[in-house]
Amino acid sequence: MNDLKMNIREKMFREMKDKAIFNQAKDYAFDYADHAFDRNVYPAEEAIAGLDIFNEVLPDQSGQPADILKQLHHYGSPATVSQIWGRYFGFVTGGTIPTALAAKMLSDFWDQNAGLYVMSPIVSKLESVVETWLKQLFNFPDKTVAGFVSGTSMGTLCGLAAARYRILQRLGWDVNEKGLFGAPKIRIVTGKQVHSSAIKGISILGFGKDSIEWVDVDEQGRIIPEQIPALDDRTILILQAGNVCSGSFDAFDQVCDRAAQANAWVHIDGAFGLWAAGSAKLKHLTKGMEKANSWSADAHKTLNTPYDCGIVLCNDSEALVSALQASGSYLVYGDKRDGLLYTPEMSKRARIVELWATMKYLGRQGIDELVYGLHERAVQLAKGLADVGFQILNDVVFNQVLVACETDDLTDSTLKRIQESGECWCGGAEWDNRKVIRVSVCSWATTTDDIVRTIKAFKKAYAEIKKP
């Protein structure tokens, strides 16, 4: 056994030094990038069938690196979904900015654990810098702190955990010591179209879905301010910056003022919509959002960083840290930023590197151009589809377009035909008791020509379904 361990260690030392496998991986990556614009958006049936080659028992002996990488590229690359290019609209899935992707490649070699300053001074520094940049971009209070997590699902969980801690602490209950059994009841108020990740966070944190006080929404999915019940200092109010289907934004300015008067906690789920604040022509959508207490967002959506890159922001650092901080005699906290204070993870990858690289590369002007460009392409798509007879069911205020045919059956059949074509890929949803094709324009790589091709794909699919 010792000889085997020594042999494998010697083998890995040699592989690290001679760089052959890294050059091979680089060549495969470049080959993938070279052909990504030419291939179908969704993998062909042949490519999916080829994945059966991965069905094998765990090998007894060490494998050959070159063979492993070859298998991944030959069979894995064709079976990927081309999410980062111009005609993938299936989910709110952003593209990848080249500079950020390159920074991630370098960061992967660093392989930093981003929990503590002593683990990685560079990561701590970049987190501090980006935290400041985010506050400037969003016009958030200076006391706001940021935690860098996997995605908005985790960011929302963190924001709600901070809210739970603060509300119960004000009521004389230490949830960290006493738990929830016997704790004062916390009210959860939110709109009927709140994102499922918020509901998941509510369940995980022990509030229970049955405790939610649901508020009616308007035809665009926005919470109706006049329908919100009386708030108090035991209330968590969850709002949305970007409805997951329509892209609509709640009336933050009005609602947050009312919440502040009642000393209620407001969390804004802004997975893709928070970034509208970075566009001069769209920031009106986020007016007043700085009055909330916590926010969650995904940089890997609208900002187009590589996956995964989520953010939680909170204007009550004590509440966030108290809700999430880990303790242990071996943990070396210092006077520099220790990232694990602001996230649930004890260990986390250095995702801040690609977020810093993205914001450094784009700057304010580039962020504005990127964010507004997504909106422009969504408007172009909505108009083009309406011109050829499709129904557009939402006001295209940001990057989401809801498309329907005359009947649910026609909508479903047309969507299936579009997906099968490989020309573009969209997902389905339900909106106002109707089946819809949900189009999310999220990639920097989506051009006017991509939209034209997508409109043609819709038109062709519909014609084929209607053909006698």
C-alpha positions as CSV (number, residue, x, y, z in Angstrom):
1,M,0.0,0.0,0.0
2,N,2.8,2.4,0.8
3,D,4.5,1.6,-2.5
4,L,1.2,2.3,-4.3
5,K,0.9,5.7,-2.4
6,M,4.5,6.6,-3.3
7,N,4.0,5.7,-6.9
8,I,0.9,7.7,-7.3
9,R,2.5,10.7,-5.5
10,E,5.5,10.5,-7.7
11,K,3.3,10.3,-10.8
12,M,1.3,13.4,-9.7
13,F,4.5,15.4,-9.0
14,R,5.7,14.5,-12.5
15,E,2.4,15.5,-14.1
16,M,2.4,18.8,-12.2
17,K,5.9,19.7,-13.4
18,D,5.8,18.6,-17.1
19,K,2.5,20.5,-17.8
20,A,1.5,18.1,-20.7
21,I,-2.0,17.4,-19.3
22,F,-2.6,21.1,-18.8
23,N,-1.6,22.0,-22.3
24,Q,-3.9,19.2,-23.5
25,A,-6.8,20.6,-21.5
26,K,-6.0,24.1,-22.9
27,D,-6.1,22.7,-26.4
28,Y,-9.4,21.0,-25.8
29,A,-10.9,24.1,-24.2
30,F,-9.8,26.3,-27.2
31,D,-11.2,23.7,-29.6
32,Y,-14.5,23.8,-27.7
33,A,-14.6,27.6,-27.8
34,D,-13.8,27.7,-31.6
35,H,-16.8,25.5,-32.4
36,A,-19.3,26.7,-29.8
37,F,-20.9,29.3,-32.1
38,D,-21.3,26.7,-35.0
39,R,-22.9,23.8,-33.1
40,N,-26.5,23.2,-32.1
41,V,-27.5,24.9,-28.8
42,Y,-28.7,21.6,-27.4
43,P,-26.7,18.4,-27.9
44,A,-27.8,16.0,-30.6
45,E,-29.2,12.6,-29.7
46,E,-26.0,10.9,-30.9
47,A,-24.0,13.0,-28.4
48,I,-26.3,12.1,-25.6
49,A,-26.2,8.4,-26.5
50,G,-22.4,8.6,-26.4
51,L,-22.5,9.4,-22.7
52,D,-23.0,5.7,-22.0
53,I,-19.3,5.4,-22.2
54,F,-19.1,6.8,-18.7
55,N,-21.0,3.9,-17.3
56,E,-18.3,1.8,-15.8
57,V,-17.2,0.4,-12.5
58,L,-14.6,2.2,-10.4
59,P,-11.2,1.3,-11.9
60,D,-8.8,-0.7,-9.8
61,Q,-5.7,1.0,-11.1
62,S,-4.6,4.6,-11.7
63,G,-5.7,6.0,-15.1
64,Q,-3.8,7.8,-17.7
65,P,-4.4,11.6,-17.6
66,A,-4.3,12.0,-21.4
67,D,-6.9,9.3,-21.9
68,I,-9.1,10.8,-19.2
69,L,-9.1,14.2,-20.7
70,K,-9.6,12.8,-24.2
71,Q,-12.7,10.9,-23.0
72,L,-14.1,14.1,-21.4
73,H,-13.5,16.2,-24.5
74,H,-14.5,13.6,-27.1
75,Y,-17.7,12.5,-25.4
76,G,-18.4,15.2,-22.9
77,S,-18.0,18.4,-24.9
78,P,-20.6,17.4,-27.6
79,A,-23.1,16.6,-24.8
80,T,-22.9,20.0,-23.2
81,V,-25.6,22.6,-23.6
82,S,-24.2,25.8,-25.2
83,Q,-25.4,28.1,-22.5
84,I,-22.7,30.7,-22.9
85,W,-23.5,31.7,-26.5
86,G,-26.1,33.7,-28.2
87,R,-29.2,31.6,-28.6
88,Y,-29.7,29.8,-25.3
89,F,-32.7,31.3,-23.6
90,G,-33.9,28.4,-21.5
91,F,-33.3,29.7,-18.0
92,V,-31.9,32.9,-16.6
93,T,-28.4,31.6,-17.4
94,G,-25.8,34.2,-18.3
95,G,-23.0,33.9,-20.8
96,T,-19.3,34.1,-19.8
97,I,-17.1,37.1,-20.3
98,P,-13.8,36.0,-21.8
99,T,-11.6,37.9,-19.3
100,A,-13.6,36.4,-16.4
101,L,-13.2,32.9,-17.8
102,A,-9.5,33.4,-18.1
103,A,-9.3,34.7,-14.6
104,K,-11.2,31.7,-13.4
105,M,-8.6,29.4,-15.2
106,L,-5.8,31.1,-13.3
107,S,-7.8,31.0,-10.0
108,D,-8.3,27.3,-10.5
109,F,-4.6,26.8,-10.5
110,W,-4.4,28.9,-7.3
111,D,-7.0,26.6,-5.8
112,Q,-7.6,28.8,-2.8
113,N,-9.9,28.2,0.1
114,A,-11.5,31.5,0.5
115,G,-12.7,31.2,4.1
116,L,-10.1,33.2,6.1
117,Y,-7.5,35.9,5.4
118,V,-4.7,33.6,6.5
119,M,-5.8,31.1,4.0
120,S,-5.6,33.5,1.1
121,P,-4.7,37.2,1.5
122,I,-5.4,37.9,-2.2
123,V,-9.0,36.5,-2.0
124,S,-9.6,38.5,1.2
125,K,-8.4,41.7,-0.6
126,L,-10.5,41.1,-3.7
127,E,-13.6,40.4,-1.6
128,S,-13.1,43.7,0.2
129,V,-12.6,45.6,-3.0
130,V,-15.7,44.1,-4.8
131,E,-17.8,44.7,-1.7
132,T,-17.1,48.4,-2.0
133,W,-17.7,48.3,-5.8
134,L,-21.1,46.7,-5.3
135,K,-22.2,49.3,-2.7
136,Q,-21.2,52.0,-5.2
137,L,-23.0,50.4,-8.1
138,F,-26.2,49.7,-6.2
139,N,-26.0,52.9,-4.1
140,F,-26.3,50.8,-0.9
141,P,-25.6,52.2,2.6
142,D,-21.9,52.2,3.4
143,K,-22.5,49.9,6.4
144,T,-23.6,47.1,3.9
145,V,-21.5,44.0,3.9
146,A,-21.3,41.3,1.2
147,G,-20.9,37.5,1.3
148,F,-19.9,35.6,-1.8
149,V,-21.9,32.4,-2.1
150,S,-22.8,29.8,-4.7
151,G,-26.0,31.5,-5.9
152,T,-29.1,33.5,-5.0
153,S,-30.7,30.5,-3.4
154,M,-28.0,30.5,-0.8
155,G,-27.9,34.3,-0.7
156,T,-31.6,34.5,0.1
157,L,-31.1,31.8,2.8
158,C,-28.4,34.0,4.3
159,G,-30.5,37.2,4.2
160,L,-33.5,35.4,5.8
161,A,-31.2,33.9,8.5
162,A,-29.9,37.4,9.3
163,A,-33.5,38.6,9.5
164,R,-34.5,35.8,11.8
165,Y,-31.5,36.5,14.1
166,R,-32.2,40.2,14.3
167,I,-36.0,40.0,14.9
168,L,-35.7,37.3,17.6
169,Q,-32.8,39.2,19.2
170,R,-34.9,42.3,19.5
171,L,-37.6,40.2,21.1
172,G,-35.1,38.9,23.7
173,W,-34.6,35.4,22.1
174,D,-31.2,34.1,21.1
175,V,-32.0,31.7,18.3
176,N,-28.4,30.4,18.2
177,E,-28.6,29.2,21.8
178,K,-32.3,28.4,22.2
179,G,-33.3,27.3,18.8
180,L,-36.8,27.8,17.5
181,F,-38.9,25.7,19.9
182,G,-40.8,28.2,22.0
183,A,-39.4,31.2,20.1
184,P,-41.7,34.2,19.4
185,K,-43.5,33.8,16.0
186,I,-42.0,35.6,13.0
187,R,-44.3,36.7,10.2
188,I,-43.4,36.0,6.6
189,V,-45.1,38.3,4.1
190,T,-44.5,38.0,0.3
191,G,-46.2,38.0,-3.1
192,K,-47.9,35.0,-4.6
193,Q,-45.3,34.8,-7.3
194,V,-42.2,34.8,-5.1
195,H,-39.4,32.6,-6.4
196,S,-39.2,29.0,-5.3
197,S,-35.8,29.6,-3.8
198,A,-37.3,32.0,-1.2
199,I,-39.9,29.4,-0.3
200,K,-37.1,26.8,0.1
201,G,-35.2,29.2,2.4
202,I,-38.3,29.7,4.5
203,S,-38.7,26.0,4.9
204,I,-35.0,25.3,5.7
205,L,-35.0,28.1,8.3
206,G,-37.9,26.5,10.2
207,F,-40.6,29.1,9.5
208,G,-42.8,26.7,7.6
209,K,-44.6,27.4,4.3
210,D,-47.9,27.4,6.1
211,S,-46.9,30.5,8.0
212,I,-46.5,32.7,4.8
213,E,-49.0,35.5,4.5
214,W,-49.6,35.6,0.8
215,V,-50.2,38.9,-1.0
216,D,-52.0,39.2,-4.3
217,V,-50.0,40.3,-7.4
218,D,-50.9,42.3,-10.5
219,E,-51.0,41.1,-14.1
220,Q,-47.2,41.4,-14.3
221,G,-46.5,39.5,-11.1
222,R,-45.7,42.5,-9.0
223,I,-46.8,42.6,-5.3
224,I,-49.8,44.9,-4.9
225,P,-48.8,47.4,-2.2
226,E,-52.3,48.1,-1.1
227,Q,-52.8,44.4,-0.5
228,I,-49.9,44.1,1.9
229,P,-51.2,43.5,5.4
230,A,-50.2,45.7,8.4
231,L,-46.5,45.2,9.1
232,D,-44.8,45.1,12.5
233,D,-41.3,44.5,14.0
234,R,-41.9,40.7,13.8
235,T,-42.2,40.8,10.0
236,I,-39.9,39.7,7.2
237,L,-41.2,41.1,3.9
238,I,-39.8,39.5,0.7
239,L,-39.8,41.5,-2.5
240,Q,-38.5,40.8,-6.0
241,A,-36.2,42.6,-8.4
242,G,-37.1,40.7,-11.5
243,N,-40.0,38.2,-11.6
244,V,-38.7,34.9,-12.8
245,C,-41.2,34.8,-15.7
246,S,-42.2,38.4,-16.5
247,G,-39.1,40.2,-15.3
248,S,-41.2,42.7,-13.4
249,F,-40.0,44.7,-10.3
250,D,-41.9,45.4,-7.1
251,A,-42.5,49.0,-6.0
252,F,-39.5,49.1,-3.6
253,D,-39.6,52.9,-2.9
254,Q,-43.2,52.8,-1.7
255,V,-43.2,49.5,0.1
256,C,-39.8,49.9,1.8
257,D,-40.9,53.2,3.3
258,R,-43.9,51.5,4.8
259,A,-41.8,48.6,6.1
260,A,-39.3,51.0,7.7
261,Q,-42.0,52.7,9.6
262,A,-43.1,49.4,11.1
263,N,-39.4,48.3,11.7
264,A,-40.0,45.3,9.5
265,W,-37.1,43.5,7.7
266,V,-37.2,43.7,3.9
267,H,-35.3,41.2,1.8
268,I,-35.1,41.7,-2.0
269,D,-34.5,38.7,-4.2
270,G,-32.6,40.2,-7.1
271,A,-31.1,37.2,-8.8
272,F,-30.9,38.8,-12.2
273,G,-32.8,42.1,-11.6
274,L,-30.6,43.8,-9.1
275,W,-28.1,44.6,-11.9
276,A,-30.7,46.8,-13.6
277,A,-29.3,49.5,-11.1
278,G,-26.1,49.5,-13.3
279,S,-28.0,50.8,-16.3
280,A,-28.8,54.5,-16.6
281,K,-31.9,53.7,-18.6
282,L,-33.1,50.9,-16.4
283,K,-32.2,51.9,-12.9
284,H,-35.7,53.4,-12.4
285,L,-36.8,49.8,-12.0
286,T,-34.8,49.5,-8.8
287,K,-35.7,52.9,-7.3
288,G,-35.8,52.6,-3.5
289,M,-34.2,49.2,-3.3
290,E,-31.4,50.6,-1.2
291,K,-34.0,51.0,1.6
292,A,-34.2,47.3,2.2
293,N,-32.2,45.3,4.8
294,S,-30.8,42.5,2.7
295,W,-30.5,41.5,-0.9
296,S,-29.4,38.5,-3.0
297,A,-28.1,38.4,-6.5
298,D,-26.3,36.2,-9.0
299,A,-23.3,37.6,-10.9
300,H,-23.4,34.5,-13.1
301,K,-26.7,35.7,-14.5
302,T,-26.9,39.2,-15.8
303,L,-23.2,40.1,-15.2
304,N,-22.1,37.0,-17.1
305,T,-19.4,35.7,-14.7
306,P,-18.7,32.0,-14.9
307,Y,-20.6,29.7,-12.6
308,D,-21.1,29.7,-9.7
309,C,-21.1,33.3,-8.4
310,G,-23.8,34.4,-6.0
311,I,-23.9,37.3,-3.5
312,V,-25.7,38.2,-0.3
313,L,-25.7,41.8,0.9
314,C,-26.9,43.0,4.2
315,N,-27.0,46.4,6.0
316,D,-26.8,44.7,9.4
317,S,-23.4,43.1,9.6
318,E,-23.9,42.0,13.2
319,A,-27.0,40.1,12.3
320,L,-25.5,38.4,9.2
321,V,-22.3,37.4,11.1
322,S,-24.2,36.2,14.1
323,A,-26.5,34.1,12.0
324,L,-23.6,32.5,10.0
325,Q,-20.4,32.7,11.9
326,A,-18.6,29.5,12.7
327,S,-16.4,29.1,15.8
328,G,-13.5,26.8,16.7
329,S,-10.2,27.1,18.4
330,Y,-8.4,26.3,15.1
331,L,-10.1,29.2,13.2
332,V,-7.7,32.2,13.0
333,Y,-9.8,35.3,12.7
334,G,-7.9,38.6,12.3
335,D,-8.3,42.3,11.6
336,K,-8.5,41.7,7.8
337,R,-11.6,40.4,6.0
338,D,-12.4,36.8,6.8
339,G,-14.9,35.7,4.2
340,L,-16.5,32.8,6.1
341,L,-18.1,35.3,8.5
342,Y,-20.6,36.2,5.8
343,T,-21.5,32.8,4.3
344,P,-22.6,29.5,5.7
345,E,-19.7,27.6,4.1
346,M,-16.6,26.8,6.2
347,S,-14.7,26.2,2.9
348,K,-15.5,28.0,-0.3
349,R,-13.8,28.4,-3.6
350,A,-12.4,31.7,-4.6
351,R,-15.3,32.8,-6.9
352,I,-14.5,36.4,-6.1
353,V,-11.6,36.3,-8.6
354,E,-13.8,36.1,-11.6
355,L,-16.3,38.6,-10.2
356,W,-13.5,41.1,-9.5
357,A,-12.1,40.4,-13.1
358,T,-15.6,41.0,-14.6
359,M,-16.2,44.3,-12.8
360,K,-12.7,45.5,-13.4
361,Y,-13.0,44.6,-17.1
362,L,-16.4,46.1,-17.7
363,G,-16.3,49.2,-15.4
364,R,-19.5,51.2,-15.0
365,Q,-19.8,51.9,-18.7
366,G,-19.4,48.3,-19.7
367,I,-21.9,47.1,-17.1
368,D,-24.4,49.7,-18.4
369,E,-23.8,48.6,-21.9
370,L,-24.1,44.9,-21.0
371,V,-27.3,45.2,-18.9
372,Y,-29.1,47.5,-21.3
373,G,-28.0,45.4,-24.3
374,L,-29.9,42.4,-22.8
375,H,-33.0,44.5,-22.6
376,E,-32.6,45.7,-26.2
377,R,-32.4,42.2,-27.5
378,A,-35.4,41.1,-25.5
379,V,-37.4,44.1,-26.9
380,Q,-36.3,43.1,-30.4
381,L,-37.4,39.5,-29.9
382,A,-40.8,40.5,-28.5
383,K,-41.5,42.9,-31.4
384,G,-40.3,40.4,-34.0
385,L,-42.4,37.5,-32.6
386,A,-45.5,39.7,-32.3
387,D,-45.0,40.8,-35.9
388,V,-45.2,37.2,-37.1
389,G,-48.3,36.4,-35.1
390,F,-47.2,35.2,-31.6
391,Q,-48.7,36.6,-28.5
392,I,-46.5,38.5,-26.0
393,L,-48.0,38.2,-22.6
394,N,-45.8,40.5,-20.5
395,D,-44.5,44.0,-20.5
396,V,-40.9,43.6,-21.5
397,V,-39.3,45.8,-18.9
398,F,-36.0,43.9,-18.6
399,N,-34.8,40.7,-20.2
400,Q,-37.8,38.3,-20.0
401,V,-40.3,37.6,-22.8
402,L,-43.4,35.4,-22.4
403,V,-44.7,34.0,-25.7
404,A,-47.8,32.1,-26.4
405,C,-49.8,30.6,-29.3
406,E,-53.6,30.5,-29.6
407,T,-54.0,27.4,-27.4
408,D,-51.9,25.6,-24.8
409,D,-51.5,22.6,-27.0
410,L,-50.1,24.8,-29.8
411,T,-47.8,26.5,-27.4
412,D,-46.5,23.2,-26.0
413,S,-46.1,21.6,-29.5
414,T,-44.3,24.7,-30.9
415,L,-41.9,24.8,-27.9
416,K,-41.1,21.1,-28.3
417,R,-40.4,21.6,-32.0
418,I,-38.1,24.7,-31.3
419,Q,-36.2,22.7,-28.7
420,E,-35.8,19.8,-31.1
421,S,-34.5,22.0,-33.9
422,G,-31.3,22.9,-32.0
423,E,-31.3,26.4,-33.5
424,C,-32.1,27.9,-30.1
425,W,-33.4,26.6,-26.7
426,C,-36.2,28.0,-24.6
427,G,-38.1,26.7,-21.6
428,G,-41.8,26.5,-20.8
429,A,-43.8,27.8,-17.9
430,E,-47.3,28.8,-16.8
431,W,-48.5,32.3,-16.7
432,D,-51.9,33.5,-15.8
433,N,-53.2,29.9,-16.2
434,R,-51.8,29.7,-19.7
435,K,-48.9,27.6,-21.1
436,V,-46.1,29.9,-22.3
437,I,-42.7,29.8,-23.9
438,R,-40.3,31.6,-21.5
439,V,-37.4,33.4,-23.1
440,S,-34.6,34.7,-21.0
441,V,-32.1,37.0,-22.8
442,C,-29.0,36.8,-20.6
443,S,-25.8,36.4,-22.6
444,W,-23.5,39.2,-23.8
445,A,-23.0,37.1,-27.0
446,T,-26.6,37.4,-28.1
447,T,-26.6,39.6,-31.2
448,T,-29.3,41.1,-33.4
449,D,-28.6,38.3,-35.9
450,D,-29.2,35.7,-33.1
451,I,-32.6,37.3,-32.4
452,V,-33.4,37.2,-36.1
453,R,-32.5,33.5,-36.3
454,T,-34.5,32.8,-33.2
455,I,-37.6,34.5,-34.6
456,K,-37.2,32.4,-37.8
457,A,-36.9,29.3,-35.7
458,F,-40.2,30.2,-33.8
459,K,-42.0,30.9,-37.1
460,K,-40.8,27.7,-38.7
461,A,-41.7,25.5,-35.7
462,Y,-45.2,27.0,-35.5
463,A,-45.7,26.5,-39.3
464,E,-44.7,22.9,-39.0
465,I,-47.1,22.2,-36.2
466,K,-50.0,23.9,-38.0
467,K,-49.3,22.1,-41.3
468,P,-52.2,19.7,-42.1
